[in-house]
Amino acid sequence: MAHSEIKALLFDVFGTVVDWRGSITREMQRFGEAHKINQNWEQFALDWRALYQPAMEGIRSGDRGYVKLDQLHRENLQQLLHGYELEALSETQLDHINRVWHRLQPWADSLPGMNRLKKNYVVASLSNGNVELMVNMARHSAIPWDMILGSETAQGYKPQDKVYLHGAQMLGLKPAQCMMVAAHNDDLHAARSLGFKTAYINRPYEYGDSQARDLEAEEPWDIVGEYMTDIATGLGC
């Protein structure tokens, strides 16, 4: 494909750039050891993430006004407290757990690939994460964003059209000048329907053994790679 018209790469973050399952599991294992709480923390991470899409759906449907992801995560965490023996924790401790999403770590290939891409393109987040969350994650894990875009700036949640279109608008670009980078076929499908170029990274281990979707590219995306560095190579970086 011709790359000359592409000016910016907009990235999905959870699962595409960072390993939420592994990051939460490791941090909660340390927390559990420190507080003598013995639980299956990988299942805790999966159960917490399973509440993610249902929590956003009320906002997408218009039944609820926009609420940033930190608040949705905290509401979802509340549903898990009893099952994981966390109900006796203080509000300070629960806030620390909730902010684990601010401390997620990248996949091993993410930063090498993104730093190559940044030399030739604007690199921006286009995530359902709120701005504070994304900034803190970037500072914690050295993610080289030029700009934080997505849910909070657009006051919506992907795959709502306005989230993608607002991202392009904020960069002063047309959708065709932007490439959406994601490990989720539905995210890319929504972006492409609006005129974005698309790059798929295969993360078939995002959910571990329970993963049943996004095991491979399901459509002929503009670039398909196993690693972020493949996306950089595909764009000549």
C-alpha positions as CSV (number, residue, x, y, z in Angstrom):
1,M,0.0,0.0,0.0
2,A,1.1,3.6,-0.5
3,H,2.1,5.2,2.8
4,S,2.7,8.8,1.7
5,E,-0.7,10.1,2.8
6,I,-0.5,8.7,6.3
7,K,0.5,11.3,8.8
8,A,-0.5,9.8,12.2
9,L,-0.9,6.4,13.8
10,L,-3.7,6.2,16.4
11,F,-3.3,3.2,18.8
12,D,-5.7,1.1,20.8
13,V,-3.9,0.6,24.1
14,F,-5.4,-2.1,26.4
15,G,-4.2,-5.4,24.9
16,T,-2.6,-3.8,21.8
17,V,0.2,-1.7,23.4
18,V,0.0,-3.0,27.0
19,D,-0.5,-6.3,28.7
20,W,-3.3,-5.6,31.1
21,R,-3.8,-9.3,32.2
22,G,-0.2,-9.9,33.1
23,S,0.3,-6.5,34.6
24,I,-2.7,-6.8,36.9
25,T,-2.0,-10.4,37.8
26,R,1.6,-9.6,38.8
27,E,0.7,-6.6,40.9
28,M,-2.2,-8.3,42.6
29,Q,0.0,-11.3,43.5
30,R,2.3,-8.9,45.2
31,F,-0.6,-7.1,46.9
32,G,-2.1,-10.5,48.0
33,E,1.2,-11.7,49.5
34,A,1.6,-8.4,51.4
35,H,-1.9,-8.6,52.8
36,K,-2.1,-12.4,53.2
37,I,-4.9,-12.7,50.7
38,N,-4.5,-15.9,48.6
39,Q,-6.6,-15.8,45.4
40,N,-6.4,-16.6,41.7
41,W,-5.3,-13.2,40.7
42,E,-5.2,-13.9,37.0
43,Q,-8.9,-14.8,37.2
44,F,-9.4,-11.6,39.1
45,A,-7.9,-9.7,36.2
46,L,-10.1,-11.5,33.7
47,D,-13.3,-11.0,35.8
48,W,-12.6,-7.3,36.1
49,R,-12.0,-6.9,32.4
50,A,-15.2,-8.9,31.6
51,L,-17.2,-6.0,33.2
52,Y,-15.5,-3.4,30.9
53,Q,-17.7,-3.6,27.9
54,P,-21.0,-3.9,29.8
55,A,-20.1,-0.8,31.8
56,M,-19.5,1.3,28.7
57,E,-22.6,0.1,26.9
58,G,-25.0,2.2,29.0
59,I,-23.0,5.3,27.9
60,R,-22.9,4.3,24.3
61,S,-26.6,3.7,24.3
62,G,-27.4,7.1,25.8
63,D,-28.9,5.6,29.0
64,R,-26.1,7.3,31.0
65,G,-24.1,10.4,30.5
66,Y,-20.3,10.2,29.9
67,V,-18.3,8.8,32.8
68,K,-14.6,8.4,32.6
69,L,-13.1,4.9,32.7
70,D,-11.5,5.3,36.1
71,Q,-14.9,5.6,37.6
72,L,-16.3,2.7,35.6
73,H,-13.3,0.6,36.7
74,R,-14.0,1.5,40.4
75,E,-17.7,0.6,40.0
76,N,-16.7,-2.7,38.5
77,L,-14.1,-3.4,41.2
78,Q,-16.8,-3.0,43.8
79,Q,-18.7,-6.0,42.2
80,L,-15.6,-8.2,42.8
81,L,-14.7,-7.4,46.4
82,H,-16.6,-10.2,48.1
83,G,-15.5,-12.9,45.7
84,Y,-11.9,-12.1,46.2
85,E,-11.8,-11.3,50.0
86,L,-11.2,-7.6,49.4
87,E,-14.3,-6.2,51.1
88,A,-12.3,-5.3,54.3
89,L,-9.8,-3.1,52.5
90,S,-9.7,0.6,53.1
91,E,-10.7,3.2,50.5
92,T,-7.1,4.1,50.1
93,Q,-6.2,0.5,49.4
94,L,-9.0,0.1,46.9
95,D,-8.0,3.3,45.1
96,H,-4.5,1.9,44.8
97,I,-5.9,-1.3,43.3
98,N,-8.1,0.6,40.9
99,R,-5.2,2.6,39.7
100,V,-3.3,-0.5,38.7
101,W,-4.7,0.4,35.2
102,H,-2.4,3.5,35.4
103,R,0.6,1.2,35.8
104,L,0.1,-1.3,33.0
105,Q,3.3,-2.5,31.3
106,P,3.8,-2.8,27.5
107,W,4.3,-5.9,25.6
108,A,8.0,-6.5,24.9
109,D,7.7,-5.5,21.3
110,S,5.6,-2.4,21.8
111,L,8.2,0.3,22.7
112,P,10.8,-0.8,20.1
113,G,8.2,-0.7,17.4
114,M,6.6,2.5,18.5
115,N,9.9,4.4,18.9
116,R,10.7,3.4,15.3
117,L,7.2,4.6,14.1
118,K,7.5,7.9,16.0
119,K,10.5,8.9,13.9
120,N,8.2,9.3,10.8
121,Y,4.7,9.6,12.2
122,V,2.7,11.3,14.9
123,V,1.9,8.5,17.5
124,A,-1.3,9.1,19.6
125,S,-3.4,7.0,21.8
126,L,-7.0,6.4,20.7
127,S,-8.1,4.5,23.8
128,N,-11.2,4.2,26.0
129,G,-8.9,5.1,28.9
130,N,-9.3,8.6,30.3
131,V,-6.6,11.2,30.0
132,E,-5.1,11.0,33.5
133,L,-4.9,7.2,33.2
134,M,-3.2,7.4,29.8
135,V,-0.7,10.0,31.0
136,N,0.2,8.1,34.1
137,M,0.6,4.9,32.2
138,A,2.8,6.6,29.6
139,R,5.1,8.1,32.3
140,H,5.2,4.8,34.2
141,S,6.1,2.7,31.1
142,A,7.8,5.2,28.9
143,I,5.2,5.0,26.1
144,P,6.2,7.7,23.6
145,W,2.8,9.4,22.8
146,D,2.8,12.7,21.0
147,M,-0.8,13.2,22.0
148,I,-3.5,11.6,24.2
149,L,-6.8,11.1,22.3
150,G,-9.8,8.9,22.6
151,S,-12.6,8.5,25.0
152,E,-12.5,11.5,27.4
153,T,-11.5,14.0,24.8
154,A,-14.4,12.8,22.6
155,Q,-16.8,12.2,25.5
156,G,-17.7,8.7,24.2
157,Y,-16.5,5.1,23.9
158,K,-15.3,3.2,20.9
159,P,-16.7,2.0,18.6
160,Q,-18.7,5.2,18.6
161,D,-17.9,7.1,15.4
162,K,-17.2,10.3,17.2
163,V,-14.2,8.9,19.1
164,Y,-12.4,8.0,15.9
165,L,-13.4,11.2,14.0
166,H,-12.6,13.5,16.9
167,G,-9.1,12.0,17.1
168,A,-8.4,12.8,13.4
169,Q,-10.0,16.3,13.9
170,M,-7.8,17.0,16.9
171,L,-4.7,16.3,14.7
172,G,-6.0,18.5,11.9
173,L,-6.2,15.4,9.6
174,K,-8.7,13.6,7.5
175,P,-9.5,10.0,8.4
176,A,-7.6,8.7,5.4
177,Q,-4.4,10.4,6.7
178,C,-4.7,8.3,9.9
179,M,-4.0,4.7,10.6
180,M,-5.7,2.9,13.4
181,V,-3.4,0.3,15.1
182,A,-5.2,-2.4,17.1
183,A,-5.2,-6.0,18.1
184,H,-9.0,-6.1,17.9
185,N,-10.8,-6.7,14.6
186,D,-13.9,-4.9,15.7
187,D,-11.9,-1.7,16.5
188,L,-10.3,-1.8,13.1
189,H,-13.6,-2.5,11.4
190,A,-15.2,0.6,13.0
191,A,-12.2,2.8,12.0
192,R,-12.0,1.6,8.5
193,S,-15.8,2.2,8.0
194,L,-14.9,5.9,8.6
195,G,-12.0,6.0,6.1
196,F,-9.1,5.2,8.4
197,K,-6.2,3.0,7.3
198,T,-5.8,0.0,9.5
199,A,-3.0,-2.1,11.0
200,Y,-3.6,-5.3,12.9
201,I,-1.2,-6.7,15.5
202,N,-1.9,-10.3,16.5
203,R,-2.2,-10.7,20.3
204,P,-3.7,-14.2,20.6
205,Y,-2.5,-14.4,24.2
206,E,-4.1,-11.2,25.5
207,Y,-6.7,-13.2,27.5
208,G,-4.5,-16.2,28.1
209,D,-6.1,-19.7,27.6
210,S,-9.6,-18.2,27.7
211,Q,-9.1,-16.1,24.5
212,A,-11.8,-16.9,21.9
213,R,-11.7,-13.8,19.7
214,D,-9.0,-11.9,17.8
215,L,-6.8,-15.0,17.3
216,E,-5.9,-13.7,13.8
217,A,-6.7,-11.0,11.3
218,E,-10.3,-11.6,10.2
219,E,-10.3,-9.1,7.3
220,P,-7.7,-7.8,4.8
221,W,-6.3,-5.0,6.9
222,D,-3.8,-2.6,5.3
223,I,-1.0,-4.1,7.4
224,V,-1.0,-7.3,9.5
225,G,1.9,-8.2,11.8
226,E,2.7,-10.4,14.8
227,Y,4.6,-7.6,16.5
228,M,4.7,-3.8,16.7
229,T,8.0,-4.0,14.9
230,D,6.2,-5.6,12.0
231,I,4.0,-2.6,11.7
232,A,7.1,-0.3,11.7
233,T,8.7,-2.5,9.0
234,G,5.4,-2.4,7.0
235,L,5.5,1.4,7.1
236,G,9.1,1.6,6.1
237,C,10.4,2.7,9.5
